[in-house]
Amino acid sequence: MTEEYLPDVYLRLRSRFPTVAAALDSLGEATASAGGLDERTQRLVKLGIAIGASAEGAVRSNTRRALAAGASPEEVLQVAVLAITTRGFPAAVAAFSWIEEVLTAGT
């Protein structure tokens, strides 16, 4: 993932608190290796969690990361559709729009 998609506030926080950033990176690596899910599946799961939290930045980030890990646009969009019955239609539609914007920007 390139830094062109990282929000300035995120980069400033990492720069100002490098020890915290390093700890966060280590935690991410530890959680990623804690089970049998491949990176693609992990990214789709994280996308679903981001949708559940209505976290726009995380939805966008995990959309990009899922695509980079080999998920298809159709699979990523299905995660938003699956959220309808668990998170509700408005949250799913919002996530769908954020995902579409990422997909459109990538073309």
C-alpha positions in Angstrom: 0.0 0.0 0.0 1.4 3.4 -0.9 1.3 6.4 1.2 -0.7 8.4 -1.4 -3.9 7.0 0.2 -2.9 7.6 3.8 -4.6 10.6 5.5 -2.3 13.4 6.6 -3.6 13.2 10.2 -2.6 9.5 10.3 0.9 10.3 8.9 1.3 13.1 11.5 0.3 10.9 14.3 2.8 8.2 13.2 5.5 10.8 12.9 4.8 12.4 16.3 4.5 9.1 18.2 6.8 6.6 16.4 6.9 4.2 19.4 3.1 4.0 19.3 3.2 3.5 15.5 5.7 0.7 15.9 3.7 -1.0 18.6 0.5 -0.7 16.4 2.4 -2.2 13.5 3.7 -5.1 15.7 0.1 -5.8 16.9 -1.2 -5.8 13.4 1.5 -8.4 12.4 0.7 -10.5 15.4 -3.0 -10.5 14.8 -2.5 -11.3 11.1 -0.4 -14.4 11.9 -2.7 -15.6 14.8 -4.7 -18.0 12.7 -5.3 -19.7 9.3 -6.9 -16.9 7.3 -5.0 -15.8 4.2 -4.4 -12.1 3.6 -7.3 -11.7 1.1 -9.8 -13.2 3.6 -8.4 -11.2 6.4 -9.0 -8.0 4.4 -12.5 -8.9 3.5 -13.2 -9.6 7.2 -11.7 -6.3 8.2 -13.8 -4.6 5.6 -16.9 -6.1 7.1 -15.8 -4.9 10.6 -15.2 -1.4 9.2 -18.6 -1.4 7.6 -20.2 -2.5 10.9 -18.4 0.4 12.6 -19.4 2.9 9.9 -15.8 3.8 9.7 -15.4 5.5 6.3 -11.6 5.7 6.3 -11.3 2.1 7.3 -13.8 1.0 4.7 -11.9 2.8 2.0 -8.5 1.5 3.3 -9.7 -2.1 3.6 -11.3 -1.9 0.2 -7.9 -1.0 -1.3 -6.1 -3.6 0.7 -8.6 -6.3 -0.2 -8.2 -5.6 -3.9 -4.4 -5.5 -3.5 -4.6 -8.9 -1.8 -6.5 -10.4 -4.7 -10.2 -9.8 -3.9 -12.4 -9.0 -6.9 -14.5 -5.8 -7.0 -17.6 -8.1 -6.9 -16.4 -9.7 -3.7 -15.7 -6.4 -2.1 -19.1 -5.1 -3.1 -20.7 -8.2 -1.7 -19.3 -7.5 1.7 -21.3 -4.2 1.7 -24.5 -6.1 0.5 -24.0 -8.7 3.3 -24.0 -5.9 5.8 -27.7 -5.1 5.0 -29.1 -7.8 7.2 -26.6 -7.4 10.1 -25.8 -3.6 10.2 -28.8 -2.2 8.4 -29.6 -0.7 5.0 -28.4 2.8 5.6 -24.9 1.7 6.8 -24.7 -0.8 3.9 -25.6 1.9 1.4 -23.0 4.3 2.8 -20.3 1.6 2.7 -21.4 0.7 -0.9 -20.9 4.3 -1.9 -17.4 4.5 -0.3 -16.4 1.2 -1.9 -17.7 2.4 -5.3 -15.6 5.6 -5.0 -12.5 3.6 -4.4 -13.3 1.3 -7.3 -13.9 4.3 -9.6 -10.7 6.0 -8.5 -8.7 2.9 -9.3 -9.8 2.9 -12.9 
